[in-house]
Amino acid sequence: MKASIRCALLAPLLAMALAGCSRDEGGAGPAERLGKAVDDASVHVGNSVKDELAKVDDAVDEAQDKVKDATREASRGLDRATEKVGQSVERAGEKIQDKAEKMKDDD
């Protein structure tokens, strides 16, 4: 009796185990299918990482371009300011010379 109960319990378990180990249409077993799924997932993750890195590279390039533009604009502004200071110093020098000549003439 115990043997027949064991057989009754083992038969469905054996059937389920064999069904789980069955091959698909391509002849791949469960371990092979799992390996393929892991490989596919790693390729997908790798592609996603590459895509995100490309976006980061693009953002870095854009930021570098903006810094270059800002540096050029700041340099132009500095050139304009230097020119204006030079003009102001020149006018001040002319006024000083005019005053000095006027003072000479008054003596």
Wavefront OBJ file of the C-alpha trace (Angstrom):
o trace
v 0.000 0.000 0.000
v 2.773 2.410 0.837
v 4.449 1.621 -2.469
v 1.321 2.390 -4.455
v 0.858 5.715 -2.608
v 4.468 6.568 -3.370
v 3.969 5.724 -7.028
v 0.782 7.783 -7.092
v 2.651 10.787 -5.681
v 5.825 10.355 -7.712
v 4.135 9.895 -11.068
v 2.688 13.457 -11.265
v 5.948 14.937 -9.951
v 7.937 13.061 -12.558
v 5.518 14.172 -15.268
v 5.822 17.818 -14.162
v 9.609 17.587 -14.014
v 9.769 16.129 -17.498
v 7.370 18.747 -18.808
v 9.574 21.485 -17.325
v 12.608 20.048 -19.081
v 10.925 19.815 -22.443
v 12.536 21.469 -25.424
v 10.856 24.191 -27.423
v 10.373 24.267 -31.185
v 13.992 25.261 -31.729
v 15.260 22.379 -29.599
v 16.335 24.599 -26.692
v 15.911 23.310 -23.170
v 15.035 25.406 -20.097
v 18.654 26.224 -19.190
v 19.386 27.280 -22.754
v 16.242 29.436 -22.853
v 17.220 31.012 -19.527
v 20.733 31.684 -20.838
v 19.326 33.301 -23.963
v 17.005 35.446 -21.860
v 19.960 36.588 -19.729
v 22.006 37.308 -22.864
v 19.137 39.278 -24.418
v 18.660 41.248 -21.204
v 22.369 42.081 -20.980
v 22.398 43.250 -24.617
v 19.335 45.417 -23.936
v 20.931 46.905 -20.810
v 24.191 47.472 -22.688
v 22.367 49.272 -25.496
v 20.436 51.384 -22.992
v 23.662 52.363 -21.234
v 25.275 53.263 -24.571
v 22.260 55.392 -25.493
v 22.379 57.231 -22.168
v 26.144 57.779 -22.463
v 25.618 59.211 -25.943
v 23.063 61.637 -24.503
v 25.525 62.638 -21.781
v 28.266 63.155 -24.387
v 25.924 65.364 -26.415
v 25.059 67.393 -23.311
v 28.758 67.804 -22.462
v 29.517 68.944 -26.019
v 26.678 71.451 -25.870
v 27.869 72.759 -22.497
v 31.423 73.138 -23.842
v 30.096 75.086 -26.823
v 28.152 77.391 -24.511
v 31.240 77.974 -22.363
v 33.280 78.813 -25.479
v 30.577 81.230 -26.647
v 30.374 82.860 -23.227
v 34.166 83.184 -23.089
v 34.245 84.811 -26.538
v 31.477 87.224 -25.536
v 33.234 88.084 -22.275
v 36.442 88.717 -24.203
v 34.600 91.035 -26.603
v 33.071 92.852 -23.657
v 36.484 93.232 -22.064
v 37.893 94.590 -25.331
v 35.060 97.148 -25.534
v 35.571 98.168 -21.905
v 39.328 98.512 -22.453
v 38.688 100.699 -25.503
v 36.309 102.940 -23.554
v 38.746 103.278 -20.658
v 41.473 104.165 -23.149
v 39.258 106.848 -24.689
v 38.418 108.256 -21.254
v 42.093 108.367 -20.274
v 42.908 110.059 -23.562
v 40.207 112.727 -23.005
v 41.430 113.257 -19.454
v 44.991 113.666 -20.733
v 43.857 116.204 -23.313
v 42.026 118.201 -20.632
v 45.103 118.161 -18.431
v 47.242 119.391 -21.326
v 44.700 122.100 -22.134
v 44.710 123.269 -18.509
v 48.498 123.226 -18.394
v 48.718 125.329 -21.570
v 46.112 127.746 -20.236
v 48.032 128.105 -16.998
v 51.224 128.803 -18.957
v 49.473 131.452 -20.995
v 48.102 133.129 -17.843
v 51.591 133.530 -16.379
l 1 2 3 4 5 6 7 8 9 10 11 12 13 14 15 16 17 18 19 20 21 22 23 24 25 26 27 28 29 30 31 32 33 34 35 36 37 38 39 40 41 42 43 44 45 46 47 48 49 50 51 52 53 54 55 56 57 58 59 60 61 62 63 64 65 66 67 68 69 70 71 72 73 74 75 76 77 78 79 80 81 82 83 84 85 86 87 88 89 90 91 92 93 94 95 96 97 98 99 100 101 102 103 104 105 106 107
